Each structure stands twice: as structure tokens, then as C-alpha cells.
Amino acid sequence: MAAITASMVAELRGKTDAPMMECKKALTEADGDMAKAEELLRVKLGTKAGKAASRVTAEGVVVCSIDGTTGALLEVNCETDFVTKNDGFLALANAAVALIAKHNPADLAALGALPCSLEGYGPTLEDVRKGLIGKIGENMAFRRFKRFSSGAKLASYLHGTRIGVVVEFDGDDTAAKDVAMHVAAMKPVALSSADVPAELVARERSVAAAKAAEAAAEAVAAGKPVQSDEIVAKRIDGGVQKYLKEVSLFNQSFVKNDKQTVEQMLKASGTTVKGFTLYVVGEGIEKKVDDFAAEVAAQVAAAKGAA
């Protein structure tokens, strides 16, 4: 049996908003497996346990550069929100995304090696990054990027500096821009139900099956009739199909007119969306949580020791 630490409980609570004791029980049942414990909480607590899972947990910006049918989307991270407003940091991010669009680097290492001079630092982008770290006094890093050059038209939308979307399309510019805004708001994971990653479908089916099993156990305990396997299977399939519609772009209700789907809106405007990319700052990164009381106590102890 894996040891369940306070930090593990805190991490799961941060992801799910579930009560501390429920987090500890889930981790114990999952033998310390964080992903499994999160699923167990979703089964027990319903959608409440998943609400905080997509919260942004790191600071930084998403920037975009588009020139005709060529473009790039980039996420740059830093330690605090204060630095995201620093002119030097923003200049670094915008210079980097322009370099990606122009030079098509193979990876982050190749990006850092590209020629760049800013605020007296250079001659490479990596040299600029290191120089600004020394000047600002805070770590910063290029996290991920995507370059677009398929020949399709490009539409972008930046929600502040924390969410960025690029849509590849043919057709009406306004409709494509609306789709980019929709993606930023609704955060689909794929274009259509058929495109949803298999691992996400399997996970959703597992959660639905576990919920059904728990409902059956409660019915038995209460002396109520248990639904047949056929009915249970249909309910599970129904839950999965509902999930697929909720997370696929074409099936989602259009944010500007919930009486039509995105697919219907695109058809009416003669527009074809070929793909989209969505970046949310800090998505999937665990943010360090400082324990202020512990920090003060440590400083007091250090001062006493020095006295």
C-alpha cells in the first residue's frame, strides 16, 4: 500500500475541489495513483470533482503571429503574474513567435538557437532569454509552439494573454473568427466526435461504468430492483455519446446562437474548418503553492539561531 502524504492530498484537492477527507479516501483506494483517484472522485462526487481540473496553474502568456497563410502560436511561461506585464518579457514572447512563423524551428532547442537581439542581449533567442532572467530576476521558458503553413486560411483569437486559438479554414473570415472565439470559450478537444482521442473516450466510459456499478450497489442495499445489463449498457453508451457531443467542436452549440450547432453555422456561411489549436496558459502544469506561515516560521527560527 502506497503511503498517502499530505502533499498528495493537497494536489488532488487542488485538481478537483473535493473535500480533503474524500481526497484522502480516493488516494487510499487508488493506492496513490493520482489519475485513478481523480476518476474515483468523479464517480462519487459527479461533475464537481472535475470543475477545477482545467484551472490554470502557472503564469505566462500565449502569443500569435500570422502573415497570410503562415502563422504560429506560442506559450511562454514565467513564475508570477507580475512578469506577464513586463515589457521585456512581452517583447521576448512576440519576437519568439515571429521567429517561429518565419524560420520553422524543429523544436524548442532549435527555436532558442535562432538569431535575436533584444535589450542589449543576444545574439540568439536563448541568450536574450537568459539575459532577461538575470535582469528581471525570475525564470521564464518557452513551453510549446505550433507553426501553421498548410495553405489554409488562418484566423486567430487571443483572450487577453492567457488563452490563444488559431483556426485553419476555407471560407468566410468572420465565421472563422467566431469559431476561434467559440473554441476559446468552450474548449472542445476535437473537431468531431470521431476525432476525440481514444484514451479520453475510454476514460469517460470507465467513469460511466463505475457510476452505474455504484448505482446498482445502492439499489441492492436499499432493496430496490436492479436494472438489467442491457439497460445499464445503454445508459453507459448514452453517457459516452453525450460526452462526445459536449467536447467536439462541430456538435457544440454555437456560443453566439445556441439554437444552432457550430457545424450548422459553418454550413450556413459556406465555411470549412480544417483544424484548430487551443493553448491555455499553464494547462497541465502544477503551480507551486507557497506556505506563507511556514516561510515566516522558518525565518523566525533562522533569526533565533543567528542570535
ROTORVEX-340478 format. One record per residue (C-alpha): residue number from 0; residue in one letter; z, y, x. Coordinates in nm, 2 decimals. Each point is the difference from the previous one (the first is absolute). Last residue first. Example, Ala and Ser with C-alpha at 12.3 -4.5 7.8 and 13.67 -1.06 7.14 Angstrom:
+-----+---------+--------+--------+--------+
! num ! residuo !      Z !      Y !      X !
+-----+---------+--------+--------+--------+
!   1 !       s !   0.71 !  -0.11 !   1.37 !
!   0 !       a !   0.07 !  -0.34 !  -0.14 !
+-----+---------+--------+--------+--------+
REM end
This chain:
+-----+---------+--------+--------+--------+
! num ! residuo !      Z !      Y !      X !
+-----+---------+--------+--------+--------+
! 306 !       a !   1.76 !   3.55 !   2.12 !
! 305 !       a !  -0.32 !  -0.20 !   0.05 !
! 304 !       g !   0.11 !  -0.29 !  -0.21 !
! 303 !       k !   0.11 !   0.24 !  -0.28 !
! 302 !       a !  -0.34 !   0.16 !   0.01 !
! 301 !       a !  -0.18 !  -0.34 !  -0.02 !
! 300 !       a !   0.22 !  -0.10 !  -0.29 !
! 299 !       v !  -0.09 !   0.32 !  -0.18 !
! 298 !       q !  -0.37 !  -0.05 !   0.07 !
! 297 !       a !   0.01 !  -0.36 !  -0.13 !
! 296 !       a !   0.18 !   0.11 !  -0.32 !
! 295 !       v !  -0.26 !   0.27 !  -0.06 !
! 294 !       e !  -0.28 !  -0.25 !   0.04 !
! 293 !       a !   0.18 !  -0.25 !  -0.22 !
! 292 !       a !   0.03 !   0.26 !  -0.27 !
! 291 !       f !  -0.36 !   0.10 !   0.03 !
! 290 !       d !  -0.14 !  -0.35 !  -0.03 !
! 289 !       d !  -0.37 !   0.07 !   0.07 !
! 288 !       v !  -0.25 !  -0.20 !  -0.20 !
! 287 !       k !  -0.31 !  -0.09 !   0.21 !
! 286 !       k !  -0.31 !  -0.03 !  -0.22 !
! 285 !       e !  -0.15 !  -0.34 !  -0.05 !
! 284 !       i !  -0.37 !   0.02 !   0.01 !
! 283 !       g !  -0.21 !  -0.18 !  -0.27 !
! 282 !       e !  -0.16 !   0.32 !  -0.12 !
! 281 !       g !   0.11 !   0.28 !   0.23 !
! 280 !       v !  -0.26 !   0.25 !  -0.12 !
! 279 !       v !  -0.21 !  -0.13 !  -0.28 !
! 278 !       y !  -0.35 !  -0.09 !   0.09 !
! 277 !       l !  -0.26 !  -0.11 !  -0.26 !
! 276 !       t !  -0.35 !  -0.12 !   0.08 !
! 275 !       f !  -0.27 !  -0.04 !  -0.27 !
! 274 !       g !  -0.31 !  -0.21 !  -0.05 !
! 273 !       k !  -0.35 !  -0.02 !  -0.15 !
! 272 !       v !   0.06 !   0.24 !  -0.30 !
! 271 !       t !  -0.31 !   0.03 !  -0.21 !
! 270 !       t !  -0.07 !   0.31 !  -0.21 !
! 269 !       g !  -0.22 !   0.06 !  -0.30 !
! 268 !       s !   0.26 !   0.23 !  -0.16 !
! 267 !       a !   0.05 !  -0.23 !  -0.31 !
! 266 !       k !   0.02 !  -0.31 !   0.22 !
! 265 !       l !   0.26 !   0.16 !   0.22 !
! 264 !       m !   0.22 !   0.10 !  -0.29 !
! 263 !       q !  -0.03 !  -0.36 !  -0.15 !
! 262 !       e !   0.10 !  -0.15 !   0.34 !
! 261 !       v !   0.30 !   0.24 !   0.03 !
! 260 !       t !   0.11 !  -0.13 !  -0.34 !
! 259 !       q !  -0.02 !   0.22 !  -0.32 !
! 258 !       k !   0.25 !   0.13 !  -0.25 !
! 257 !       d !   0.24 !   0.10 !   0.29 !
! 256 !       n !  -0.22 !   0.30 !   0.07 !
! 255 !       k !   0.08 !   0.19 !   0.32 !
! 254 !       v !   0.20 !  -0.28 !   0.15 !
! 253 !       f !  -0.27 !  -0.26 !  -0.07 !
! 252 !       s !   0.16 !  -0.32 !  -0.14 !
! 251 !       q !  -0.02 !  -0.26 !   0.27 !
! 250 !       n !  -0.25 !  -0.28 !  -0.02 !
! 249 !       f !  -0.25 !   0.14 !   0.26 !
! 248 !       l !   0.28 !   0.07 !   0.25 !
! 247 !       s !   0.17 !  -0.34 !   0.00 !
! 246 !       v !   0.38 !   0.01 !   0.01 !
! 245 !       e !   0.09 !   0.01 !  -0.37 !
! 244 !       k !  -0.28 !  -0.23 !  -0.11 !
! 243 !       l !   0.10 !  -0.27 !   0.25 !
! 242 !       y !   0.37 !   0.03 !  -0.11 !
! 241 !       k !  -0.10 !  -0.06 !  -0.37 !
! 240 !       q !  -0.20 !  -0.30 !   0.11 !
! 239 !       v !   0.30 !  -0.14 !   0.19 !
! 238 !       g !   0.23 !   0.04 !  -0.30 !
! 237 !       g !  -0.25 !  -0.16 !  -0.23 !
! 236 !       d !  -0.03 !  -0.30 !   0.23 !
! 235 !       i !   0.38 !  -0.04 !   0.01 !
! 234 !       r !   0.01 !   0.03 !  -0.38 !
! 233 !       k !  -0.28 !  -0.26 !  -0.03 !
! 232 !       a !   0.18 !  -0.24 !   0.23 !
! 231 !       v !   0.32 !   0.04 !  -0.21 !
! 230 !       i !  -0.18 !  -0.07 !  -0.32 !
! 229 !       e !  -0.15 !  -0.32 !   0.15 !
! 228 !       d !   0.33 !  -0.11 !   0.15 !
! 227 !       s !   0.16 !   0.02 !  -0.34 !
! 226 !       q !   0.26 !   0.26 !  -0.08 !
! 225 !       v !   0.36 !  -0.10 !   0.01 !
! 224 !       p !   0.20 !  -0.01 !  -0.33 !
! 223 !       k !   0.34 !   0.18 !   0.01 !
! 222 !       g !   0.33 !  -0.16 !   0.10 !
! 221 !       a !   0.11 !   0.32 !   0.18 !
! 220 !       a !   0.00 !  -0.18 !   0.34 !
! 219 !       v !  -0.34 !  -0.15 !  -0.08 !
! 218 !       a !  -0.14 !   0.34 !  -0.09 !
! 217 !       e !   0.14 !   0.15 !   0.32 !
! 216 !       a !  -0.15 !  -0.27 !   0.21 !
! 215 !       a !  -0.34 !   0.06 !  -0.17 !
! 214 !       a !   0.02 !   0.37 !   0.06 !
! 213 !       e !   0.08 !  -0.06 !   0.37 !
! 212 !       a !  -0.30 !  -0.24 !   0.03 !
! 211 !       a !  -0.23 !   0.26 !  -0.16 !
! 210 !       k !   0.12 !   0.27 !   0.24 !
! 209 !       a !  -0.06 !  -0.23 !   0.29 !
! 208 !       a !  -0.35 !  -0.07 !  -0.12 !
! 207 !       a !  -0.07 !   0.38 !  -0.03 !
! 206 !       v !   0.13 !   0.06 !   0.35 !
! 205 !       s !  -0.21 !  -0.28 !   0.15 !
! 204 !       r !  -0.31 !   0.13 !  -0.19 !
! 203 !       e !   0.06 !   0.35 !   0.14 !
! 202 !       r !   0.03 !  -0.14 !   0.35 !
! 201 !       a !  -0.31 !  -0.21 !  -0.03 !
! 200 !       v !  -0.20 !   0.30 !  -0.13 !
! 199 !       l !   0.13 !   0.21 !   0.29 !
! 198 !       e !  -0.09 !  -0.27 !   0.25 !
! 197 !       a !  -0.35 !  -0.04 !  -0.15 !
! 196 !       p !  -0.08 !   0.37 !   0.07 !
! 195 !       v !  -0.13 !   0.18 !  -0.31 !
! 194 !       d !  -0.38 !   0.01 !   0.01 !
! 193 !       a !  -0.06 !  -0.20 !  -0.31 !
! 192 !       s !   0.21 !   0.23 !  -0.20 !
! 191 !       s !  -0.23 !   0.29 !   0.10 !
! 190 !       l !   0.00 !   0.29 !   0.25 !
! 189 !       a !   0.32 !  -0.11 !   0.18 !
! 188 !       v !   0.36 !   0.10 !   0.07 !
! 187 !       p !   0.03 !   0.28 !  -0.26 !
! 186 !       k !   0.22 !   0.29 !   0.09 !
! 185 !       m !   0.03 !   0.18 !  -0.34 !
! 184 !       a !   0.03 !   0.36 !   0.11 !
! 183 !       a !  -0.19 !   0.00 !   0.33 !
! 182 !       v !  -0.26 !  -0.23 !  -0.15 !
! 181 !       h !  -0.05 !   0.23 !  -0.30 !
! 180 !       m !  -0.05 !   0.30 !   0.24 !
! 179 !       a !  -0.27 !  -0.19 !   0.18 !
! 178 !       v !  -0.15 !  -0.11 !  -0.33 !
! 177 !       d !  -0.02 !   0.37 !  -0.11 !
! 176 !       k !  -0.17 !   0.09 !   0.32 !
! 175 !       a !  -0.26 !  -0.28 !  -0.07 !
! 174 !       a !  -0.06 !   0.13 !  -0.35 !
! 173 !       t !  -0.05 !   0.35 !   0.14 !
! 172 !       d !  -0.25 !  -0.12 !   0.26 !
! 171 !       d !  -0.22 !  -0.19 !  -0.24 !
! 170 !       g !  -0.19 !  -0.30 !   0.13 !
! 169 !       d !   0.05 !  -0.24 !   0.29 !
! 168 !       f !   0.34 !  -0.07 !   0.13 !
! 167 !       e !   0.25 !  -0.05 !   0.29 !
! 166 !       v !   0.34 !   0.14 !  -0.10 !
! 165 !       v !   0.25 !   0.14 !   0.26 !
! 164 !       v !   0.36 !   0.04 !  -0.09 !
! 163 !       g !   0.29 !   0.17 !   0.17 !
! 162 !       i !   0.37 !   0.03 !  -0.09 !
! 161 !       r !   0.27 !   0.17 !   0.19 !
! 160 !       t !  -0.16 !   0.33 !   0.11 !
! 159 !       g !  -0.01 !   0.17 !  -0.34 !
! 158 !       h !  -0.19 !  -0.25 !  -0.23 !
! 157 !       l !  -0.32 !  -0.02 !   0.21 !
! 156 !       y !  -0.31 !  -0.10 !  -0.19 !
! 155 !       s !  -0.33 !  -0.11 !   0.15 !
! 154 !       a !  -0.36 !  -0.08 !  -0.12 !
! 153 !       l !  -0.26 !  -0.17 !   0.22 !
! 152 !       k !  -0.36 !  -0.08 !  -0.07 !
! 151 !       a !  -0.12 !  -0.35 !   0.11 !
! 150 !       g !  -0.17 !  -0.03 !   0.34 !
! 149 !       s !   0.24 !  -0.26 !   0.13 !
! 148 !       s !   0.16 !   0.24 !   0.24 !
! 147 !       f !   0.37 !   0.02 !  -0.08 !
! 146 !       r !   0.27 !  -0.01 !   0.26 !
! 145 !       k !   0.35 !  -0.14 !  -0.07 !
! 144 !       f !   0.32 !   0.09 !   0.17 !
! 143 !       r !   0.35 !  -0.13 !   0.08 !
! 142 !       r !   0.33 !   0.10 !   0.16 !
! 141 !       f !  -0.06 !   0.29 !   0.24 !
! 140 !       a !   0.34 !   0.08 !   0.14 !
! 139 !       m !   0.26 !   0.27 !   0.03 !
! 138 !       n !   0.34 !   0.01 !   0.18 !
! 137 !       e !   0.20 !   0.32 !  -0.02 !
! 136 !       g !   0.09 !   0.26 !   0.25 !
! 135 !       i !  -0.26 !   0.25 !  -0.10 !
! 134 !       k !  -0.12 !   0.08 !   0.35 !
! 133 !       g !   0.05 !  -0.34 !   0.15 !
! 132 !       i !  -0.16 !  -0.18 !  -0.30 !
! 131 !       l !  -0.27 !   0.26 !   0.01 !
! 130 !       g !  -0.10 !  -0.09 !   0.35 !
! 129 !       k !   0.00 !  -0.37 !  -0.07 !
! 128 !       r !  -0.23 !   0.05 !  -0.30 !
! 127 !       v !  -0.23 !   0.23 !   0.21 !
! 126 !       d !  -0.02 !  -0.26 !   0.28 !
! 125 !       e !  -0.09 !  -0.26 !  -0.26 !
! 124 !       l !  -0.27 !   0.22 !  -0.14 !
! 123 !       t !  -0.15 !   0.02 !   0.35 !
! 122 !       p !  -0.04 !   0.29 !   0.26 !
! 121 !       g !   0.25 !   0.12 !  -0.11 !
! 120 !       y !   0.28 !   0.25 !  -0.08 !
! 119 !       g !  -0.02 !   0.37 !   0.01 !
! 118 !       e !   0.06 !   0.05 !  -0.37 !
! 117 !       l !  -0.28 !  -0.25 !  -0.08 !
! 116 !       s !  -0.26 !  -0.18 !   0.21 !
! 115 !       c !  -0.18 !  -0.32 !  -0.11 !
! 114 !       p !  -0.21 !  -0.26 !   0.16 !
! 113 !       l !   0.03 !  -0.35 !  -0.16 !
! 112 !       a !   0.24 !  -0.25 !   0.16 !
! 111 !       g !   0.25 !   0.02 !  -0.28 !
! 110 !       l !  -0.26 !  -0.11 !  -0.25 !
! 109 !       a !  -0.09 !  -0.30 !   0.22 !
! 108 !       a !   0.36 !  -0.11 !   0.00 !
! 107 !       l !   0.02 !   0.05 !  -0.38 !
! 106 !       d !  -0.30 !  -0.23 !  -0.06 !
! 105 !       a !  -0.38 !  -0.03 !   0.03 !
! 104 !       p !  -0.06 !   0.38 !   0.02 !
! 103 !       n !  -0.28 !   0.13 !  -0.23 !
! 102 !       h !  -0.09 !   0.32 !   0.20 !
! 101 !       k !  -0.06 !   0.27 !  -0.26 !
! 100 !       a !   0.21 !  -0.11 !  -0.29 !
!  99 !       i !   0.28 !  -0.12 !   0.22 !
!  98 !       l !  -0.01 !   0.32 !   0.21 !
!  97 !       a !   0.04 !   0.21 !  -0.32 !
!  96 !       v !   0.30 !  -0.21 !  -0.10 !
!  95 !       a !   0.16 !   0.06 !   0.33 !
!  94 !       a !  -0.05 !   0.38 !   0.00 !
!  93 !       n !   0.15 !   0.02 !  -0.34 !
!  92 !       a !   0.31 !  -0.20 !   0.09 !
!  91 !       l !   0.05 !   0.20 !   0.33 !
!  90 !       a !  -0.04 !   0.33 !  -0.18 !
!  89 !       l !   0.26 !  -0.11 !  -0.26 !
!  88 !       f !   0.25 !  -0.09 !   0.28 !
!  87 !       g !  -0.06 !   0.33 !   0.18 !
!  86 !       d !   0.03 !   0.20 !  -0.32 !
!  85 !       n !   0.34 !  -0.16 !  -0.09 !
!  84 !       k !   0.03 !  -0.07 !  -0.37 !
!  83 !       t !   0.01 !  -0.38 !   0.04 !
!  82 !       v !   0.27 !   0.07 !   0.27 !
!  81 !       f !   0.26 !   0.09 !  -0.26 !
!  80 !       d !  -0.06 !  -0.32 !  -0.20 !
!  79 !       t !   0.16 !  -0.19 !   0.29 !
!  78 !       e !  -0.09 !  -0.28 !   0.23 !
!  77 !       c !  -0.38 !   0.02 !   0.03 !
!  76 !       n !  -0.29 !  -0.20 !  -0.13 !
!  75 !       v !  -0.38 !   0.06 !   0.00 !
!  74 !       e !  -0.21 !  -0.16 !  -0.26 !
!  73 !       l !  -0.38 !   0.03 !   0.02 !
!  72 !       l !  -0.30 !   0.01 !  -0.23 !
!  71 !       a !  -0.35 !   0.03 !   0.14 !
!  70 !       g !  -0.35 !   0.12 !  -0.10 !
!  69 !       t !  -0.37 !  -0.04 !   0.02 !
!  68 !       t !  -0.22 !   0.03 !  -0.31 !
!  67 !       g !  -0.02 !   0.38 !   0.03 !
!  66 !       d !   0.27 !   0.12 !   0.23 !
!  65 !       i !   0.34 !  -0.11 !  -0.11 !
!  64 !       s !   0.34 !   0.03 !   0.17 !
!  63 !       c !   0.33 !  -0.11 !  -0.15 !
!  62 !       v !   0.37 !   0.03 !   0.08 !
!  61 !       v !   0.31 !  -0.19 !  -0.10 !
!  60 !       v !   0.32 !   0.14 !   0.12 !
!  59 !       g !   0.34 !  -0.11 !   0.15 !
!  58 !       e !   0.34 !  -0.12 !  -0.10 !
!  57 !       a !   0.12 !  -0.36 !  -0.07 !
!  56 !       t !   0.15 !  -0.19 !  -0.29 !
!  55 !       v !  -0.24 !   0.09 !  -0.29 !
!  54 !       r !   0.11 !  -0.19 !  -0.31 !
!  53 !       s !  -0.22 !  -0.29 !  -0.09 !
!  52 !       a !   0.28 !  -0.25 !  -0.04 !
!  51 !       a !   0.21 !   0.24 !  -0.20 !
!  50 !       k !  -0.12 !  -0.11 !  -0.34 !
!  49 !       g !  -0.02 !  -0.37 !   0.07 !
!  48 !       a !   0.36 !  -0.09 !  -0.09 !
!  47 !       k !  -0.02 !   0.19 !  -0.33 !
!  46 !       t !  -0.30 !  -0.19 !  -0.11 !
!  45 !       g !   0.20 !  -0.31 !  -0.10 !
!  44 !       l !   0.36 !  -0.04 !   0.11 !
!  43 !       k !   0.02 !  -0.37 !   0.05 !
!  42 !       v !  -0.36 !  -0.09 !   0.08 !
!  41 !       r !  -0.05 !   0.32 !   0.20 !
!  40 !       l !   0.33 !  -0.08 !   0.18 !
!  39 !       l !  -0.12 !  -0.34 !   0.10 !
!  38 !       e !  -0.33 !   0.15 !   0.13 !
!  37 !       e !   0.19 !   0.24 !   0.22 !
!  36 !       a !   0.21 !  -0.29 !   0.13 !
!  35 !       k !  -0.32 !  -0.19 !   0.09 !
!  34 !       a !  -0.13 !   0.29 !   0.20 !
!  33 !       m !   0.33 !   0.05 !   0.18 !
!  32 !       d !   0.05 !  -0.36 !   0.10 !
!  31 !       g !   0.38 !  -0.02 !   0.08 !
!  30 !       d !   0.06 !  -0.34 !  -0.15 !
!  29 !       a !  -0.18 !   0.10 !  -0.32 !
!  28 !       e !   0.31 !  -0.08 !  -0.21 !
!  27 !       t !   0.21 !   0.20 !   0.24 !
!  26 !       l !  -0.24 !   0.29 !   0.00 !
!  25 !       a !  -0.01 !   0.00 !  -0.38 !
!  24 !       k !   0.38 !   0.00 !  -0.02 !
!  23 !       k !   0.03 !   0.28 !   0.25 !
!  22 !       c !  -0.26 !   0.21 !  -0.19 !
!  21 !       e !   0.18 !  -0.06 !  -0.33 !
!  20 !       m !   0.32 !   0.11 !   0.16 !
!  19 !       m !  -0.15 !   0.32 !   0.13 !
!  18 !       p !  -0.16 !   0.10 !  -0.34 !
!  17 !       a !  -0.38 !   0.00 !   0.00 !
!  16 !       d !  -0.19 !   0.31 !   0.11 !
!  15 !       t !  -0.27 !  -0.23 !   0.13 !
!  14 !       k !  -0.11 !   0.09 !   0.35 !
!  13 !       g !   0.31 !   0.19 !   0.10 !
!  12 !       r !   0.22 !  -0.27 !  -0.15 !
!  11 !       l !  -0.18 !  -0.26 !   0.21 !
!  10 !       e !   0.06 !   0.21 !   0.31 !
!   9 !       a !   0.36 !   0.06 !  -0.08 !
!   8 !       v !   0.06 !  -0.37 !  -0.06 !
!   7 !       m !  -0.16 !  -0.08 !   0.33 !
!   6 !       s !   0.21 !   0.26 !   0.18 !
!   5 !       a !   0.31 !  -0.14 !  -0.15 !
!   4 !       t !  -0.08 !  -0.34 !   0.15 !
!   3 !       i !  -0.08 !  -0.33 !  -0.17 !
!   2 !       a !   0.04 !  -0.28 !   0.25 !
!   1 !       a !  -0.27 !  -0.27 !  -0.04 !
!   0 !       m !   0.11 !  -0.33 !  -0.15 !
+-----+---------+--------+--------+--------+
REM end
